[in-house]
Amino acid sequence: MTSPHGARRLAAQLASARLTASENGVTRLTEAGQARREGIVADGAKITGPLLATLDGDDVETTIRTLQEITRRARGIPVRRTSTEESR
């Protein structure tokens, strides 16, 4: 998970690169930001497309839904310190 400080720094970097713009308290991708996002998605599809093409589409959808549900549930679990964190 990203820290609030890291998230603010990333948001500032995106804004200074003119990939995002804020208006009335809402931040959105600019045209350049949207183009960058689409390029990233397309580059990722070049890798994942051939990998996923050999899998059953229904199985992939089930897996995605399952992982989303696990993530949703995990976010509801309170964070507990581990023994290594406690010894610091």
Secondary structure by P-SEA (a helix, b strand, c coil): cccaaaaaaaaaaaaaaccccccccbbbbcaaaaaaaaaaaaaaaaacccccccccaaaaaaaaaaaaaaaaaaaacccccccccccc
